[in-house]
Amino acid sequence: MSGRLSGALATLGLVTLVASTPGLTWAAEVRLRVMQTSDIHMNLLNYDYYQDRESQEFGLSKTITLIHQARAEAPNSLLFDNGDLLQGNPLGDLVARVKPLKAGEVHPAYKVLNLLGVDAANIGNHEFNYGLPFLRQALSGATFPYLNANVMEADGRRHAFTPSVMLEREVTDEQGKTHKLKIGVMGLTPPQIMEWDRQNLAGRVQVRDMVEVARETVPALRRQGADLVVVIAHTGIEKTELPRLSENMAAQLARVPGVDALLLGHAHTEFPGPGFAGYPGADLDKGRLFGVPAVMPGRWGDHLGIVDLRLSDKGGRWHVVDSRASLRPIFDRANRRPLVATDPMPAAVIATEHQATLDHVRSQVAHTDTPIHSYFGQTVDSLAVRLVAQAQLRYAQRAVQGTALDRLPMLSAAAPFKSGGRQGWTQYTDIPAGPIAIKHVADLYVYPNTIKVVKLTGAQVRDWLEMSAGQFRRIDPAGPAQQPLLDTGYPGFNFDMMWGADDGLRYALDLTQPARFDKEGKLANDSHRVVDLSWKGQPLDDQAAFLVVTNNYRAYGGGHFPALAADKVVVDAPDETREALARDLASQPSADEGGLSASWRIRPVPGVKLQFLSGAGAIARLTPATPVRLVKENGDGSALFELAD
């Protein structure tokens, strides 16, 4: 065995047994490195537009340094992006809404990715947030293939996008000889786009089940001569089996015959990684899911995903004989230090768009006399979330004025979008007292959602709040004196709180009870965490009709909340929540004056301290009025707090 080959295989942790029988010849062996980015969300630069400062913890400009390093190590490599690229921060909003792309202009994301040499890319769910016309216009600027196999035209018969591509590449084997390799690549996105972006997609496209489409497309690529099949799926990994048309179907896709590499995303988590220990089919050492090499590189460019494959040419056909998937981070979270330098290319090629974004986000719209933050937004009533609910409420009251809906009581639901955790301990809204700029409005509401109003019964309102209460762990009143409060696997954007017009709604949460619903919105226990639920000082009537203001994601079923679906929508407003929020803030002398008051609380558990983690920045925001105490700062950017008795 040559020194070069043995060294290469040692790097991969692979061992090859070579026959020494006279007359046998070496089978050609090729090392192929597949690299992946995903869920960049327009963080092309390592710049936090909300805090208006550079960040060392995210940004494609950091990931690019890892890409160059990984390419230099491997004689043969491919680079793919897995979507959720075009939306996610004020730079994305600028080119889609504020200063829309003109005909023939190249989207800043593709100014960067075109130079990076991407081989192909997938379309994520957030690509649809700005509508199909904008998406098609933006994609036209990419110089590499864009794929999606499960979004169909309105007739359901034709693909809305290019479903797959056959890449033909010349590769070099371990003996220095060149070969032709055909790589079939397909893309998939969650069917839930029809719920989440209903106003953009209804009547325009249909979406098929990801696994069903993969079972058709993978063998078709093989029949077309693919030596290797790569599935780029904008989907995450669930621990349990899910029904068809679910958003996280990685485990099922890994079991589709003929898949050689599975590139994942959407969930903003890291595979292989300790968070998936004990998951069915997960091999964290080799980075495999049910035997298939798989990788999911977090979010915002904080990791580069790598799948290393060893291919052997046996009988005229290439086969994967070994593999390893791994992640490379840009930042050391434990020691709070950057691991790579920033590549200068992105800043150079999108300098104009970056400056235009800064000019826009720095413009003032309002004022606040007190700091506004979301550090405690998952555990106590939060001004940051309440301001959103207030703006939604006022908008909807104007929308229904003079109609038959005007007589119904109105509630407003909102959630803490920036709540740290898997996003990182700096990812909280934190607006100092003083001027409120556009960047702060975007910090309060990070998605381009639109306002919707649904009509529900009191019982359905109660179930909505019960579903939200699933973010908390069950507290054992006879258990330890300190107990963790939050289920860290529950996304903060699904913790809806509610307020009522004229401060009419009040409720408490009894966390000694088990959650009534599971994460799919199915009844799990005959229990109630929502207690003391009242409207205008009286117990809330389960039979009464209510209007609830929310966003398009939630109204159309996002998050699997019971009863919520298109048939409940009675006001289908076109305006973005952020626009309503900016107008509402501008109309007030100060953001913290004359608004809604606290509507809910967690009921204390005698003898038990209810503890939770938040960003260490929260320490500076503690005041005597905050019903929270600091337990300790952890030194990793987080701090431990507990609810005051």
KADA-V236066 format. One record per helix or strand of 2 or more residues. SS is the DSSP state (a for helix, b for strand). FROM is the first residue (numbers start at 1). TO is the last residue. Records with the same first field share a line. If there is no record, write none. Layout:
# KADA-V236066
SS: FROM-TO / FROM-TO
This chain:
# KADA-V236066
a: 3-12 / 60-73 / 90-98 / 108-116 / 125-128 / 132-139 / 193-196 / 198-201 / 210-223 / 250-254 / 274-276 / 345-349 / 351-361 / 383-400 / 404-407 / 421-423 / 438-444 / 458-471 / 492-494 / 501-503 / 552-555 / 566-568 / 577-586 / 616-621
b: 29-37 / 47-48 / 53-54 / 77-81 / 120-122 / 145-147 / 151-153 / 164-172 / 178-189 / 205-207 / 228-234 / 261-264 / 270-271 / 282-283 / 288-289 / 292-297 / 303-314 / 317-329 / 331-332 / 337-338 / 364-368 / 372-373 / 409-415 / 430-431 / 434-437 / 450-457 / 482-484 / 496-500 / 505-509 / 530-535 / 538-539 / 545-551 / 569-576 / 600-602 / 609-615 / 628-633 / 638-643
